[in-house]
């Protein structure tokens, strides 16, 4: 039984979720203990994911889930100690991204169910893939996931998952102050 609060930030690359999460962590940590974390983690399995990019989508999904199993174990400890845990990506990322590669969604769900805990709130930062890619390109960094046709599929998957799971959908095309205010309003209702 957890005593803390798990808040997850999801969205395609360039949606602003990481920047907003950093601002929210900064704000909340003035009053409460906050742990900022992300997936893939910086652990051994997370490093494998980052360095072995030429694996099959199924292998990648297995690696993400293995990383998540270890990560969830850590998050449970933090939550049991009453911490607010804010996570940049969690299991919905695997569902959205790997199924866009053609991996069966039912298999991804079945594999992740035993290793996850349900967040108290999940924000989906929704943005057009075109705008997301424009932001990514302005930073000068691109990953294999950042292709327009692929991100369109990922976005559709995210919106389907968000509807099914009751995620809070944030219009990430708005200015960052407005986005942060909206996120903080939702967070204030649960902490």
C-alpha positions in Angstrom: 0.0 0.0 0.0 1.6 3.2 -1.1 1.6 6.5 0.9 3.0 8.7 -1.8 1.7 10.0 -5.1 2.7 8.9 -8.6 2.4 11.5 -11.4 3.3 10.5 -14.9 4.0 12.7 -17.9 3.5 11.2 -21.4 3.6 12.5 -24.9 5.4 12.4 -28.2 8.9 13.9 -28.5 8.8 17.7 -28.6 5.5 17.9 -26.7 7.2 19.8 -23.8 6.4 17.2 -21.2 10.0 17.0 -19.8 10.3 20.8 -19.5 6.9 21.1 -17.8 7.7 18.3 -15.5 10.9 20.0 -14.5 9.0 23.2 -13.7 6.4 21.2 -11.7 9.1 19.4 -9.7 10.7 22.7 -8.9 7.5 24.2 -7.7 6.2 21.2 -5.7 9.6 20.5 -4.1 9.4 23.8 -2.3 6.7 22.2 0.0 7.0 18.4 -0.4 9.6 15.7 -1.1 9.6 15.0 -4.8 11.5 12.4 -6.7 12.1 13.1 -10.5 12.6 10.0 -12.5 12.2 8.9 -16.2 12.2 6.0 -18.5 14.2 4.5 -19.9 16.2 4.8 -16.7 19.9 5.4 -16.3 20.3 1.9 -14.9 22.0 -1.1 -16.7 18.9 -2.0 -18.7 18.1 1.6 -19.6 21.7 1.9 -20.9 21.2 -1.2 -23.1 18.1 0.4 -24.6 20.1 3.6 -25.4 23.1 1.8 -26.9 21.4 -1.1 -28.8 19.2 0.6 -31.2 19.3 -2.0 -33.9 17.2 -4.6 -32.2 13.7 -5.8 -33.2 10.7 -3.9 -31.9 9.8 -7.0 -29.8 13.3 -7.1 -28.2 13.1 -3.4 -27.6 9.7 -3.8 -25.9 11.1 -6.6 -23.7 14.0 -4.3 -22.7 11.7 -1.4 -21.9 9.6 -3.7 -19.7 12.6 -5.2 -17.9 13.8 -1.7 -17.2 10.3 -0.8 -16.0 10.2 -3.8 -13.7 13.3 -2.6 -11.9 12.2 1.0 -12.0 8.8 0.2 -10.5 10.5 -1.6 -7.6 12.4 1.6 -6.8 9.3 3.8 -7.3 7.3 1.5 -4.8 10.0 2.2 -2.2 9.8 6.0 -2.7 6.0 5.9 -2.6 6.0 3.7 0.5 8.1 6.5 2.1 5.5 9.1 1.2 7.3 10.7 -1.6 5.7 12.4 -4.6 7.2 10.6 -7.6 7.1 12.4 -11.0 8.0 10.2 -13.9 8.8 11.3 -17.5 7.3 8.3 -19.5 6.0 5.1 -18.1 4.1 2.1 -19.5 1.9 4.0 -21.8 5.0 5.0 -23.8 5.7 1.3 -24.6 2.1 0.8 -25.6 2.0 3.8 -27.8 5.5 3.6 -29.4 6.0 -0.2 -29.8 2.5 -0.8 -31.1 3.1 1.9 -33.7 5.9 -0.4 -34.9 3.4 -3.2 -35.3 4.0 -5.1 -32.0 0.7 -6.5 -30.8 -0.9 -4.2 -28.2 -2.4 -7.1 -26.3 1.1 -8.7 -25.9 2.5 -5.4 -24.7 -0.3 -5.0 -22.1 0.0 -8.5 -20.8 3.7 -8.2 -20.4 3.5 -4.9 -18.6 0.6 -5.6 -16.2 2.6 -7.6 -13.7 5.3 -5.0 -13.4 3.5 -1.7 -13.2 1.6 0.4 -10.6 -1.2 2.6 -11.7 -0.3 6.3 -11.5 -2.5 8.6 -9.4 -2.6 10.9 -12.4 -1.1 10.7 -15.9 -0.8 13.8 -18.2 -0.8 13.3 -21.9 0.9 16.2 -23.6 -0.9 16.3 -26.9 0.6 18.1 -29.9 0.6 17.6 -33.6 3.6 15.5 -34.7 4.6 18.3 -37.1 4.9 20.8 -34.2 6.6 18.3 -32.0 9.2 17.5 -34.7 9.7 21.3 -35.3 10.6 21.6 -31.6 12.9 18.6 -31.7 14.7 19.8 -34.8 15.2 23.3 -33.2 17.1 21.5 -30.3 19.3 19.8 -32.9 18.7 16.2 -31.6 16.7 13.5 -33.2 16.2 9.8 -32.4 15.0 6.9 -34.5 11.5 7.5 -33.2 11.2 11.0 -34.7 9.7 10.5 -38.1 6.4 12.1 -39.0 4.5 9.1 -40.2 5.6 7.1 -37.2 4.7 9.9 -34.7 1.3 10.2 -36.2 0.7 6.5 -35.3 2.1 7.1 -31.8 -0.1 10.1 -31.2 -3.2 8.1 -32.3 -2.2 5.3 -29.9 -1.6 7.8 -27.1 -5.1 9.4 -27.5 -6.7 5.9 -27.5 -4.9 4.9 -24.3 -5.7 8.3 -22.7 -9.4 7.9 -23.4 -9.4 4.3 -22.1 -7.3 5.1 -18.9 -8.7 8.5 -18.1 -5.5 10.5 -18.6 -5.6 14.3 -18.4 -5.0 15.5 -21.9 -3.0 18.8 -22.0 -3.0 20.9 -25.2 0.8 21.1 -25.5 0.6 23.6 -28.4 -0.3 26.3 -25.8 2.5 28.5 -24.4 4.5 26.9 -21.6 3.2 29.1 -18.8 -0.4 28.2 -19.7 0.5 24.5 -19.9 2.3 24.5 -16.5 -0.7 26.4 -14.9 -3.0 23.7 -16.2 -0.8 20.9 -14.9 -0.4 22.5 -11.5 -4.1 23.0 -11.2 -4.7 19.2 -11.7 -1.8 18.3 -9.3 -3.1 20.6 -6.6 -6.3 18.5 -6.5 -4.4 15.3 -5.5 -1.6 16.5 -3.2 
